[in-house]
């Protein structure tokens, strides 16, 4: 009978009070006094812990690279690997060829060769010191990668073993850089197109071997056009046979993390200016010191031939220093820290709630995480995460791997209120509480029915706890939230991979968090 009250009846009351965060006393005044309801509040202690975020799912189109040392948390290093996409049936421009009678022409390339090849990593944002001297090294992925890429669990988590996938002795390129490139003149940096959009895009570029990564690829593509291979049929064939991808890491500098938006393999070609009607190569019109009349008019053009896109694999690797373990041992408070750092675990008192309120109806359950004021003690201090996810610990992995959205039953998101309260407030998680209590009560009822006269409640409780150690645990996780173009509808949640942290009240020896329960009972 108790399960009926807190499970079924609570859902009935939810329909009366609705799912609004502020349930109020809507509907209570319409009931006769003899059958009236009275609302009450109760609070229950919540114990919290700091837990290490050992495995963080990192499906993202952003590559993070660099090293940053924080006095409180120590250093963390970020690097990434990325494949390059090949559009279906990709072909290089045709070589210019004039007809036998000299009246027409086809193609544009002046000679069947590549002038130069560059690997370019573009970024718009970064964290830390923009003028810090850094150095980046880039390597081509190896054959081991071709095998492991078939199983997403091998690389989708930030603790994957990147050392298997590249040879440190086979360097594609190495480049010194600063996030803010002071060598770029303001005229270039501030240039805009006719619509007022910025033209300049910060980047780090590596010049690659022209023969290996230019003319070899061009030659294989010509053979593809002749039907001699299928390497450019699609991205899968290209990755397996032409270019496996790149691994980029920082090997010098501390204090800057770049957020890489795109990786391009760019090639420069020489082209003929051609007549639009006949296709014939145009000739220079006058003599000058740079050429004679009648010479072909040529120009050079750089094109992005292959690029990282969301259709191919991109994976981030994060490594934290041992100092993170010192924060995990603190018990007067807890932490949340990204990327791939610390989560806060909360143990919700479901059994206590059921024992005290089994014959009543839950209307609202409020849980608040308050973070201590974070002083900017350092030149580049981390701020509190903008958004957090509250989710059952047992559902954590599935939520991200299946690209789920919060359902407001077993998972919730809120934004940080850094102006008024400095809190993450979950106004109503009543459905989480009733759902979890219902799961246990259903299992208990089935076990009791099966045991019959042999029922031993203490024995069953011990077995339930041993088999379901996480049934009453939730995790608070820093996340990145994506919205539609109108910025009104949530369309995606991912683990936050940008540097941030919050120190939260709670812990095993600190001030207990309170679960504030509003419930309704019938007048007797």
C-alpha positions in Angstrom: 0.0 0.0 0.0 2.9 2.4 0.8 4.3 2.0 -2.7 0.9 3.0 -4.1 0.9 6.2 -2.2 4.3 7.5 -3.1 4.4 6.1 -6.6 0.9 6.2 -8.1 -0.6 9.0 -6.0 2.4 11.2 -6.5 1.9 11.0 -10.3 -1.7 12.0 -9.8 -0.7 15.0 -7.8 1.8 15.9 -10.4 -1.1 16.2 -12.9 -2.8 18.5 -10.4 0.2 20.6 -9.6 1.8 20.3 -13.0 5.5 20.1 -13.8 6.2 23.7 -13.1 9.1 24.4 -10.8 6.7 26.4 -8.6 3.9 24.0 -7.7 2.3 26.4 -5.2 -1.1 25.3 -3.9 -2.9 25.1 -7.2 -6.2 23.1 -6.9 -6.2 22.7 -3.1 -8.8 25.4 -2.5 -11.3 23.5 -4.7 -11.5 20.6 -2.3 -14.1 20.4 0.5 -12.6 21.0 4.0 -13.3 17.5 5.1 -11.3 16.1 2.2 -8.8 19.0 2.0 -5.1 18.6 1.6 -2.4 20.3 3.6 1.0 21.0 2.3 4.2 20.7 4.4 7.9 20.8 3.9 10.7 18.5 5.2 14.4 18.4 4.6 16.8 15.5 4.4 20.6 15.4 4.6 22.5 14.7 1.4 26.1 13.5 1.6 28.4 14.5 -1.3 31.8 13.3 -2.5 34.4 14.4 -5.0 35.0 11.6 -7.5 37.5 11.4 -10.3 36.2 11.7 -13.8 38.2 8.8 -15.1 36.4 8.3 -18.4 34.8 11.2 -20.1 33.0 10.7 -23.5 34.5 13.2 -25.9 32.5 13.1 -29.1 33.2 16.7 -30.3 34.3 18.6 -33.4 36.7 20.7 -31.4 40.3 19.7 -30.9 42.0 20.9 -27.7 45.7 21.3 -27.6 48.2 22.7 -25.1 49.2 22.6 -21.4 47.9 24.6 -18.5 49.0 24.6 -14.9 46.7 25.8 -12.2 48.2 26.3 -8.7 45.2 24.4 -7.1 44.8 21.5 -9.5 48.2 21.1 -11.1 48.7 20.8 -14.8 46.6 19.2 -17.4 47.7 18.5 -21.0 45.4 18.2 -24.0 46.1 16.8 -27.5 43.9 15.3 -30.2 43.8 13.2 -33.3 41.7 13.9 -36.4 41.0 12.1 -39.6 40.4 14.1 -42.8 37.3 13.7 -44.9 37.3 12.9 -48.6 34.0 13.8 -50.4 32.5 11.0 -52.4 34.2 10.5 -55.8 36.6 13.3 -55.3 38.7 14.3 -58.3 41.4 16.9 -58.7 41.1 19.6 -61.4 41.9 18.5 -64.9 45.1 19.5 -66.6 44.7 22.1 -69.4 44.6 20.5 -72.9 44.1 22.4 -76.1 42.2 20.7 -79.0 44.2 19.6 -82.1 42.8 22.4 -84.2 43.5 25.0 -81.6 39.9 26.2 -81.4 39.0 24.9 -77.9 40.5 23.7 -74.7 39.6 21.7 -71.5 40.9 21.8 -68.0 42.7 24.5 -66.1 45.8 23.1 -64.3 49.1 24.2 -65.8 51.0 20.9 -65.6 50.0 17.9 -63.6 51.8 18.8 -60.4 51.3 20.3 -57.0 53.1 23.5 -56.1 53.1 23.1 -52.3 51.2 21.3 -49.5 50.3 22.6 -46.1 48.5 21.3 -43.0 46.6 24.1 -41.4 44.9 24.1 -38.0 42.3 26.8 -37.5 41.1 28.2 -34.2 39.0 31.1 -33.1 39.2 30.8 -29.3 41.7 29.8 -26.7 42.1 29.7 -22.9 45.1 31.3 -21.0 47.9 33.5 -22.1 47.5 34.7 -25.7 51.2 35.7 -26.0 52.7 32.6 -24.4 55.4 30.9 -26.5 54.3 27.4 -27.4 55.3 24.7 -29.9 53.2 22.1 -31.6 54.2 18.8 -33.2 52.1 16.9 -35.7 52.4 13.2 -36.6 50.6 11.0 -39.1 48.5 8.2 -37.6 49.7 4.6 -38.1 48.3 1.2 -39.2 47.3 0.4 -35.6 44.8 3.2 -35.8 43.1 1.7 -38.9 42.3 -1.4 -36.9 41.2 0.3 -33.6 39.1 3.1 -35.2 36.5 0.4 -36.0 35.6 0.3 -32.3 34.5 3.6 -30.9 35.3 2.6 -27.3 39.0 2.6 -28.2 39.1 6.3 -28.7 35.8 8.0 -27.6 37.0 8.5 -24.0 39.6 11.1 -23.0 41.8 8.5 -21.3 42.5 6.4 -24.4 46.1 5.4 -25.1 47.2 7.7 -27.9 50.7 6.3 -27.9 49.6 3.2 -29.9 48.5 5.3 -32.9 51.6 7.3 -33.9 55.3 6.9 -34.2 57.1 9.7 -32.4 60.0 9.4 -34.9 57.8 10.1 -37.9 57.1 13.8 -37.6 54.9 15.6 -40.1 55.9 19.0 -38.8 56.8 21.1 -35.8 55.9 24.8 -35.4 56.3 27.5 -32.7 53.3 29.7 -32.2 51.4 32.0 -29.8 47.6 32.1 -29.7 47.7 35.7 -30.6 50.0 36.0 -33.6 51.6 39.4 -33.2 53.2 39.2 -36.7 49.8 39.6 -38.4 49.2 43.3 -39.2 46.0 45.0 -38.0 44.9 45.5 -41.6 44.7 41.8 -42.1 43.4 40.9 -38.6 40.6 43.4 -38.8 39.6 42.9 -42.5 36.0 42.1 -43.3 34.0 41.0 -46.3 31.3 43.0 -48.0 28.8 41.9 -45.3 31.0 43.0 -42.4 32.1 39.5 -41.4 35.7 38.9 -40.3 38.0 37.4 -43.0 41.0 36.6 -40.9 41.0 33.2 -39.1 43.8 32.5 -36.7 45.8 29.3 -37.6 48.9 27.3 -37.2 50.3 26.0 -40.5 52.8 23.2 -41.3 54.5 22.9 -44.7 54.5 19.2 -45.7 56.6 17.3 -48.1 55.3 18.1 -51.6 56.0 14.8 -53.2 54.7 12.5 -50.4 51.5 14.5 -49.5 51.0 16.3 -52.8 52.1 14.7 -56.0 51.7 11.1 -54.7 48.1 11.8 -53.8 47.6 13.6 -57.1 49.0 10.6 -59.0 46.7 8.2 -57.2 43.7 10.4 -57.9 44.5 10.4 -61.6 44.6 6.6 -61.4 41.2 6.6 -59.6 39.8 8.7 -62.5 41.1 5.9 -64.8 39.4 3.2 -62.8 42.7 1.7 -61.4 41.8 2.1 -57.7 38.9 3.1 -55.5 40.8 5.2 -52.9 38.7 8.3 -53.5 35.3 6.7 -53.6 34.5 7.8 -50.1 36.1 8.9 -46.8 36.5 5.4 -45.6 38.6 4.3 -48.6 40.6 7.5 -48.5 41.5 7.0 -44.8 42.4 3.4 -45.2 44.6 3.8 -48.3 45.8 7.4 -48.7 46.0 9.4 -45.4 45.1 7.9 -42.0 44.9 11.2 -40.2 47.0 13.3 -37.8 47.9 13.5 -34.1 48.7 17.0 -32.8 50.3 17.7 -29.4 52.0 20.5 -27.6 55.6 19.8 -26.7 56.7 23.2 -25.4 55.0 25.9 -23.4 52.6 26.1 -20.5 49.6 28.4 -20.0 47.7 28.2 -23.3 45.0 25.8 -24.6 43.9 26.3 -28.2 40.4 25.2 -29.3 41.0 23.9 -32.8 37.9 24.2 -35.0 39.2 22.6 -38.2 42.1 20.8 -39.7 42.7 21.4 -43.5 45.1 19.7 -45.9 45.6 22.5 -48.4 47.4 22.2 -51.8 48.6 25.0 -54.1 48.2 24.6 -57.8 49.1 26.6 -60.9 46.2 27.4 -63.3 45.7 28.9 -66.7 43.4 31.8 -67.2 41.0 30.5 -69.8 38.5 32.0 -72.0 35.0 31.3 -70.7 33.5 30.6 -74.2 36.2 28.6 -75.9 38.2 27.2 -72.9 41.4 28.4 -74.5 44.3 29.6 -72.4 44.4 33.4 -72.4 47.6 35.1 -73.4 49.3 38.2 -72.0 48.3 41.3 -73.9 51.4 43.4 -73.7 55.1 43.3 -73.3 56.5 44.2 -69.9 59.6 43.4 -67.9 57.9 40.3 -66.4 57.0 38.6 -69.7 56.5 38.8 -73.4 53.3 39.2 -75.4 51.8 35.9 -76.3 52.9 34.1 -73.1 50.2 32.2 -71.2 48.6 34.1 -68.3 48.9 32.0 -65.2 47.9 32.2 -61.6 48.4 30.3 -58.3 45.5 29.2 -56.2 45.4 27.3 -52.8 42.5 25.0 -52.2 41.4 23.0 -49.1 41.5 19.5 -50.6 40.7 17.4 -47.5 39.4 18.6 -44.1 38.3 17.4 -40.7 34.5 17.3 -40.4 31.9 15.8 -38.1 31.6 12.8 -40.5 35.1 11.5 -39.6 36.7 10.7 -36.3 38.1 13.4 -34.0 39.2 12.4 -30.5 40.7 14.3 -27.5 43.2 13.0 -25.0 43.5 14.7 -21.6 46.1 14.0 -18.9 45.9 15.4 -15.4 48.8 15.8 -12.9 48.8 13.9 -9.5 47.8 17.1 -7.8 44.2 16.4 -8.8 44.3 13.5 -6.3 44.9 16.0 -3.4 41.7 17.8 -4.2 39.8 14.5 -4.3 40.9 13.7 -0.7 39.4 16.9 0.7 36.2 16.2 2.7 35.0 19.6 3.9 33.6 20.4 0.4 33.5 18.9 -3.1 34.6 20.0 -6.6 33.5 19.8 -10.1 36.3 20.4 -12.6 36.6 20.1 -16.4 38.0 18.9 -18.6 38.0 15.2 -17.5 38.7 16.2 -13.9 36.3 15.9 -11.0 32.6 15.2 -10.6 30.5 15.6 -7.4 28.6 12.5 -6.3 25.5 12.9 -4.2 23.8 10.1 -2.2 20.1 10.9 -2.1 18.2 9.6 1.0 15.5 7.7 -0.8 14.9 5.2 2.0 14.5 8.0 4.6 12.0 9.8 2.3 10.0 6.7 1.8 10.0 5.8 5.5 8.8 9.2 6.5 6.5 10.2 3.7 5.2 6.9 2.3 1.6 7.8 2.9 1.9 11.3 1.5 2.4 12.8 -1.9 5.6 14.4 -3.1 4.9 17.7 -4.9 8.4 19.1 -5.3 11.9 18.2 -4.3 14.6 20.8 -4.5 18.3 20.2 -4.5 20.8 23.1 -4.5 24.6 23.0 -4.9 26.2 26.3 -3.6 29.7 27.1 -4.7 32.1 29.2 -2.8 33.1 32.5 -4.1 36.0 32.0 -6.5 38.6 34.8 -6.3 40.7 35.6 -9.4 44.0 35.0 -7.5 45.9 34.2 -10.6 46.4 35.9 -14.0 44.4 33.2 -15.8 41.9 31.8 -13.2 39.3 29.3 -14.2 35.6 30.2 -13.7 32.7 28.1 -12.6 31.1 25.9 -15.3 28.2 27.6 -17.1 26.0 24.5 -17.2 25.8 21.3 -15.2 24.0 18.0 -15.6 22.5 16.0 -12.7 22.1 12.4 -13.7 21.9 9.0 -12.1 25.3 7.5 -11.8 24.2 4.3 -13.4 22.9 6.2 -16.5 26.0 8.4 -17.0 27.7 6.4 -19.7 24.6 5.6 -21.7 23.5 9.2 -21.6 26.5 10.5 -23.6 27.2 7.5 -25.8 23.5 7.6 -27.0 23.5 11.3 -27.4 20.5 11.7 -25.1 18.9 14.9 -23.8 17.8 15.5 -20.2 14.4 13.9 -19.6 13.6 15.7 -16.3 13.1 12.3 -14.7 16.5 10.8 -14.3 18.6 13.6 -15.8 18.4 17.4 -15.4 20.4 20.4 -16.5 20.7 23.9 -15.0 22.7 27.0 -15.7 25.0 28.6 -13.0 23.4 31.5 -11.2 26.6 33.5 -10.8 24.9 36.8 -10.1 22.2 36.3 -7.5 23.0 33.2 -5.6 26.2 31.6 -6.9 24.3 28.3 -7.1 23.2 25.4 -9.3 19.6 24.9 -8.3 17.5 22.0 -9.3 14.0 23.3 -8.4 12.1 20.0 -8.8 13.6 16.6 -9.0 10.5 14.9 -7.5 10.2 12.6 -10.5 13.7 11.3 -10.0 12.9 10.5 -6.3 9.6 8.8 -7.0 11.1 6.9 -10.0 14.0 5.5 -8.0 11.9 4.6 -5.0 9.5 2.9 -7.3 12.3 0.8 -8.9 13.3 -0.5 -5.5 9.8 -1.1 -4.3 8.9 -3.0 -7.4 11.9 -5.2 -7.1 11.1 -5.8 -3.4 7.5 -6.7 -4.1 8.5 -9.2 -6.7 11.1 -10.8 -4.5 8.7 -10.9 -1.5 6.1 -12.6 -3.7 8.6 -15.2 -4.9 9.9 -15.9 -1.3 6.5 -16.2 0.2 6.8 -17.4 3.9 10.6 -17.5 3.5 10.8 -13.8 3.2 13.7 -12.1 5.1 13.6 -8.4 4.7 17.0 -7.7 6.2 18.6 -10.3 4.0 16.9 -8.8 0.9 18.0 -5.3 1.8 21.6 -6.3 2.1 21.4 -8.2 -1.2 19.7 -5.2 -3.0 22.4 -2.8 -1.8 25.2 -5.2 -2.9 23.7 -5.7 -6.3 22.7 -2.1 -6.8 25.3 0.1 -5.2 24.6 3.1 -7.3 20.8 3.1 -7.2 20.7 6.2 -4.8 23.7 8.0 -6.3 23.6 11.0 -8.8 26.5 12.8 -10.4 26.9 16.5 -10.9 28.8 17.0 -14.2 30.1 20.1 -16.1 28.5 20.1 -19.5 28.3 22.1 -22.7 24.8 22.9 -23.9 23.8 23.5 -27.5 20.6 25.2 -28.7 18.8 25.8 -31.9 19.2 28.9 -34.0 16.6 30.7 -31.9 18.5 29.7 -28.8 15.3 28.4 -27.2 15.4 24.7 -27.7 18.1 22.5 -26.2 19.4 20.2 -29.0 22.6 18.7 -27.5 24.5 18.0 -24.3 28.2 17.1 -24.2 30.8 16.9 -21.5 32.4 20.3 -21.1 36.0 20.0 -22.3 37.0 23.6 -21.5 38.9 24.6 -18.4 36.5 25.4 -15.5 35.9 24.4 -11.9 33.7 25.1 -8.9 34.3 24.4 -5.2 30.9 23.3 -3.7 29.6 23.3 -0.2 29.1 19.8 1.2 31.5 16.9 1.6 31.5 14.1 4.2 32.7 16.4 7.0 31.5 19.8 5.8 28.0 21.3 5.8 25.4 18.8 4.7 23.4 19.6 1.6 19.6 19.6 2.2 17.1 18.0 0.0 14.0 20.2 0.5 10.8 18.2 0.0 7.3 19.7 -0.4 4.6 17.1 0.2 0.9 17.0 0.6 -1.1 14.9 3.1 -4.9 14.4 3.5 -6.5 16.0 6.5 -7.5 13.4 9.1 
